Amino acid sequence: MIEIGHKIRKARLLKGYNQEYIASKLGISQEAYSKIESNKSNISYSRLDTISQLLDITIEEILNIDEKGPIFNNIADQQHHFAFNNGIENERKLYEHIITEKDKRIELLEKMLNQNIT
């Protein structure tokens, strides 16, 4: 079973946030936040609730993360989709979707940038 800090880390990475971002939102140092993720400091329910809000997932979703891990997507402020992996094929499909959506955003941003330059 994965400890809570590692579950938080997994959720943060899947959201694409770095430790510095979450730490700044919590009003703590990156080092203090790192201790949470590495299970070197205890986490209060209140702190866990705040982290779950920053990650836009529920505490229950964090607690249910297991070794197979959840995949969720919150690209372009879409409603997030949360699915527990029932096999590598589902995970691959979800990652492909995430990559496709990011590619679309990059293309849009490049178009916007080129319009501003010309």
KEKOLZA-478653 format. One record per residue (C-alpha): x, y, z; residue in three letters; residue number from 1. Coordinates in steps of 0.25 Angstrom, whole numbers. Example, Ala and Ser with C-alpha at 12.3 -4.5 7.8 and 13.67 -1.06 7.14 Angstrom:
2
X/Y/Z/type/seq
49/-18/31/ALA/1 .
55/-4/29/SER/2 .
This chain:
118
X/Y/Z/type/seq
0/0/0/MET/1 .
5/14/-4/ILE/2 .
7/24/8/GLU/3 .
-1/37/7/ILE/4 .
11/46/3/GLY/5 .
14/37/-9/HIS/6 .
-1/37/-13/LYS/7 .
-1/52/-13/ILE/8 .
12/52/-21/ARG/9 .
6/43/-32/LYS/10 .
-6/52/-32/ALA/11 .
2/65/-33/ARG/12 .
11/59/-44/LEU/13 .
-1/55/-52/LEU/14 .
-7/69/-51/LYS/15 .
6/74/-57/GLY/16 .
10/83/-44/TYR/17 .
23/84/-38/ASN/18 .
26/84/-23/GLN/19 .
29/99/-23/GLU/20 .
16/103/-29/TYR/21 .
8/94/-18/ILE/22 .
17/99/-7/ALA/23 .
15/114/-11/SER/24 .
0/112/-11/LYS/25 .
1/105/3/LEU/26 .
10/117/8/GLY/27 .
21/107/12/ILE/28 .
35/105/6/SER/29 .
38/94/-5/GLN/30 .
46/87/5/GLU/31 .
35/86/15/ALA/32 .
25/81/4/TYR/33 .
36/71/0/SER/34 .
35/65/14/LYS/35 .
20/63/12/ILE/36 .
22/56/-1/GLU/37 .
33/47/4/SER/38 .
25/44/17/ASN/39 .
36/51/26/LYS/40 .
25/59/32/SER/41 .
11/57/37/ASN/42 .
0/63/29/ILE/43 .
-13/69/36/SER/44 .
-27/66/30/TYR/45 .
-28/81/28/SER/46 .
-14/81/20/ARG/47 .
-19/69/12/LEU/48 .
-32/76/9/ASP/49 .
-25/88/4/THR/50 .
-15/80/-5/ILE/51 .
-27/72/-11/SER/52 .
-34/86/-15/GLN/53 .
-21/91/-21/LEU/54 .
-20/78/-29/LEU/55 .
-35/78/-32/ASP/56 .
-38/65/-27/ILE/57 .
-45/59/-15/THR/58 .
-38/54/-3/ILE/59 .
-45/41/-5/GLU/60 .
-38/40/-19/GLU/61 .
-25/43/-13/ILE/62 .
-27/32/-3/LEU/63 .
-31/22/-13/ASN/64 .
-18/24/-22/ILE/65 .
-12/10/-22/ASP/66 .
1/5/-29/GLU/67 .
-7/4/-42/LYS/68 .
-10/19/-41/GLY/69 .
-21/28/-46/PRO/70 .
-21/36/-58/ILE/71 .
-28/49/-59/PHE/72 .
-28/60/-69/ASN/73 .
-31/74/-66/ASN/74 .
-26/81/-79/ILE/75 .
-31/95/-83/ALA/76 .
-40/95/-71/ASP/77 .
-49/84/-75/GLN/78 .
-56/76/-65/GLN/79 .
-46/66/-60/HIS/80 .
-48/52/-63/HIS/81 .
-43/42/-52/PHE/82 .
-42/27/-56/ALA/83 .
-35/16/-48/PHE/84 .
-26/8/-57/ASN/85 .
-32/-6/-60/ASN/86 .
-20/-9/-69/GLY/87 .
-9/-3/-77/ILE/88 .
-18/-1/-90/GLU/89 .
-27/8/-82/ASN/90 .
-15/16/-77/GLU/91 .
-9/17/-91/ARG/92 .
-22/22/-97/LYS/93 .
-23/33/-86/LEU/94 .
-9/37/-88/TYR/95 .
-11/38/-103/GLU/96 .
-23/47/-101/HIS/97 .
-15/56/-91/ILE/98 .
-4/57/-102/ILE/99 .
-13/60/-113/THR/100 .
-20/71/-105/GLU/101 .
-6/77/-101/LYS/102 .
-2/77/-116/ASP/103 .
-15/84/-119/LYS/104 .
-12/95/-109/ARG/105 .
2/96/-113/ILE/106 .
-3/98/-128/GLU/107 .
-13/109/-123/LEU/108 .
-3/116/-115/LEU/109 .
7/116/-126/GLU/110 .
-3/122/-136/LYS/111 .
-7/133/-126/MET/112 .
8/136/-124/LEU/113 .
10/137/-139/ASN/114 .
-2/146/-140/GLN/115 .
4/155/-130/ASN/116 .
18/156/-137/ILE/117 .
13/159/-151/THR/118 .
